[in-house]
Amino acid sequence: MTTPSSGAVESLAPLLDALAEREGMVPDDNETRHLAGVLGLVMAECTAAVIEGDREEVIRTSAGFVRGLIAIWADQGLDPDAVWTELHCRIEMGELCLRLSRASGPHKGRRKGPWRVATSKLP
């Protein structure tokens, strides 16, 4: 089981300080659209760098993506802790599914492989 780490928050502290500076500010629609457009562009550049196998460009554009994402959080008044909590929950769910797929014990019939979800419908 994983435990939440504050390492990312500590590493991103200078960028997260920008969130505190913007707290209480009303987001401007034009600025929001601009931030979203820049974030999409950086994401596309990062994806292209991955496809090309350009490691240095992946690092550079990943940093730009994280910075843009934090700017979006600030613009929308989101708390980074809420994002870290959501990320932690997703990691926990993935680990739970992995443990279920490898669970031992009596099974009806022969198990042909790892456990798979039979439906895409979520509760």
For each residue, the residues with C-beta under 8 A, 3 or more apart:
1: 92 95
2: 88 91 92 95
3:
4: 84 85 88
5: 8
6: 9 10
7: 10 11
8: 5 11 12 84
9: 6 12 13 16 80 81 84
10: 6 7 13
11: 7 8
12: 8 9 15 16 66 70 80
13: 9 10 16 17
14: 17 18
15: 12 18 19 66 67 70
16: 9 12 13 19 20 70 80
17: 13 14 20 21
18: 14 15 21 22 70 71 74
19: 15 16 22 23 70 73 74 80
20: 16 17 23
21: 17 18 74
22: 18 19 25 74 75
23: 19 20 77
24:
25: 22
26:
27: 31 32 75 76 77
28: 31 32
29: 32 33
30: 33 34
31: 27 28 34 35 75
32: 27 28 29 35 36 75 76
33: 29 30 36 37
34: 30 31 37 38
35: 31 32 38 39 68 71 72 75
36: 32 33 39 40 72
37: 33 34 40 41
38: 34 35 41 42 68
39: 35 36 42 43 65 68 69 71 72
40: 36 37 43 44
41: 37 38 44 45
42: 38 39 45 46 61 64 65 68
43: 39 40 46 47 65
44: 40 41 47 48
45: 41 42 48 49 57 61 64
46: 42 43 49 50 57 58 61 62 64 65
47: 43 44 50 51
48: 44 45 51 52
49: 45 46 52 54 57 58 60 61
50: 46 47 53 58
51: 47 48
52: 48 49 57
53: 50
54: 49 57 58
55: 58 59
56: 59 60
57: 45 46 49 52 54 60 61
58: 46 49 50 54 55 61 62
59: 55 56 62 63
60: 49 56 57 63 64
61: 42 45 46 49 57 58 64 65
62: 46 58 59 65 66
63: 59 60 66 67
64: 42 45 46 60 61 67 68
65: 39 42 43 46 61 62 68 69
66: 12 15 62 63 69 70
67: 15 63 64 70 71
68: 35 38 39 42 64 65 71 72
69: 39 65 66 72 73
70: 12 15 16 18 19 66 67 73 74 80
71: 18 35 39 67 68 74 75
72: 35 36 39 68 69 75 76 78
73: 19 69 70 76 78 80 83
74: 18 19 21 22 70 71 77 78
75: 22 27 31 32 35 71 72
76: 27 32 72 73
77: 23 27 74
78: 72 73 74 82 83
79: 82 83
80: 9 12 16 19 70 73 83 84
81: 9 84 85
82: 78 79 85 86
83: 73 78 79 80 86 87
84: 4 8 9 80 81 87 88
85: 4 81 82 88 89
86: 82 83 89 90
87: 83 84 90 91
88: 2 4 84 85 91 92
89: 85 86 92 93
90: 86 87 93 94
91: 2 87 88 94 95
92: 1 2 88 89 95 96
93: 89 90 96 97
94: 90 91 97 98
95: 1 2 91 92 98 99
96: 92 93 99 100
97: 93 94 100 101 115 117
98: 94 95 101 102
99: 95 96 102 103
100: 96 97 103 115
101: 97 98 114 115 116
102: 98 99 114 115
103: 99 100 115
104:
105:
106:
107: 110 111
108:
109:
110: 107
111: 107 115
112:
113: 116
114: 101 102
115: 97 100 101 102 103 111
116: 101 113
117: 97 120
118:
119:
120: 117
121:
122:
123:
